[in-house]
Amino acid sequence: MTRRIALLFCLVVLAALPVQAGGPSPRLVAMVPMLPLSPGPHPDIEDLLQRHWRDYFEGTGAHAFTLAEVRAGRIDLDGDGDDELVLMIDRADWQSDEGKPLVVATWTERHWLPVGWGWGDEDQIFVTDEVIDGWHTLDAGKFLMRWTPKGYRRDPK
């Protein structure tokens, strides 16, 4: 009789748990604060923007942007004690259904090296408890950015 009650209790508890397709989502452990850059020059960030958005950064075209329209966040994603950089273009004409464009970069000896590209919202970039090959997964709103041997990959949520 006691076994039946225990079994019935377990079945009731299991039936009450929500079903999650694809397994549980990683837990959020820290928000990446995406803030405007402080006034003044930022040669390291300007170099990254110039190398990867050459036609737009400080340009004159329709989608040109300046440092005033960039948000940045820094957080250690690979546990080496040095912060990685998350940059986002914060302009309405750059926004898509997926969010605003962003890049995740790690510091090399001389410059920021991009290790992932994605889309997100400045108030929804979180580090999760999921770690793949030493790198934390990022939750960027509509995407999870998971580490691969080639850098971060976007996985739709």
N, C-alpha and C positions, 0 to 999 in steps of 0.2 A: 504494500500500500504506500509506503514512504517513497519507494522508487517511482511509482506512478505520479505521485504529487510532484516530485522533483523534476521528472520528465515533462509533465504538463507545465510547470513553472518555466522551464527552459524554452519550451516551444512558444509560450506566450511572449517571453522576452525577445526571442529571435524574430517573431512575427512583427513585433513593434519597431524593430530597427529599420531605418530607411535603406532602400536598395540603392547602391551607387553604381552606375555604369562605369566600367573601366577601373574600378577600384577607388579607394579613398584619395581625395586630393591632398597634396602636401599641406602641412600646417604653416601658417604665416608666423614668422618669428621676429621680423623687423621691417619697418617701412623705410624705403629709400627716400629721404626728403629731397624733392626736386625743386631747387630754389633758383631764383635769378642770380646771375653772377654779380659779384661786387663790382663797383665802378673801378675803372682802371684797366690796364693791359693784363692779358692772360696768355702769354706767348705759347704755352704748351697746348692750351685748348684751341687757340687760334690756328695753330699748326694742324691739329687734327681736323678742324672744320675746313681749312683751306685744302688739305689733301683729299678729303672725301666729299666735300660739297663745293668744289672749286667754282663752278658756274653760278653758285647762289650766294655763298658767304661773302658779304660786303660787295655784292654785285649790284647791277642796276636794273635787272630784268623784273618781270612781274612777281616772281617768287623769291626775290632776293631777301636776305635777312642779315641782321647784325648780332653782335654779342648781347644786345639788349633783349633779343628774342630767343635766347637760349636759356634753358634751365639745366642745372647740373646737380648731381648727387654723387656722393662718394661713400663706398662701403666695401669692406673686405669680403670678397665672394669666394676666395680660394684658401682662406685660412693661413696665408703667409705673413700676416701682420701689416701688409700694405693695402691701402684702399684701391679698389677699382673705381673707374669713372663711368657714370651713366649720364649721357647728354641727350637732350630732347629739344627739338625745334618747336617753339611755342608760338606758332602763327596759325590763324584760322584757315588760311589758304593752303596750309600743309596738312591739315587734319583730314583723315579719311574715316570710314566706318569702323576701322580697327583702332583708331586713336591717332596720336601724333608720332612722327618718326623718332626713333631713339637708337643710340649706339651704346654698347657696353665695351669699354676699353680697359686694358691693363697696361701698366707702365713698363716700358723696356728701359734700356740704358739711356736712351736719348729722347724718346717720344711715346705718346699713347698709341698702343696697337689695338685696333678693333678686334674683339673676339665674339661679337654678336650684334645683329641688327634686328630691330623689331618695331613694334607699335605699342603705344600705351597712353595712359593718362597720368599727368603729373601727380595726381592724388591716389593713384592705384598701383604703384610699383612697390612690391614687397619681396623680401628675401624669405624663402621657405626653409623648412627643416629637411627637405630632400637634398641629398648631396650625391653627386655623380662624379667619380674620379676626382674628388676633392673640391669640386665647385658646387656651390649652392644653386638650386633652381630659383628662378625669379618668376613671380606671378605679376604679369603686366596688364591685368584686366581681362581681356578676351583670350590671352595666350599665356601658356607656361613656357618659359624659356629654359630649356634643359641643356646641360652640357653634353657635348659629343666630342670625339677626337678632333673635329674640325672647328670647334667653338660652339657657341650657343645656337640652338635650333628652336624655332617657334613651333609649339604644339597647340592647336586650338583647344580651348576648354570645352 
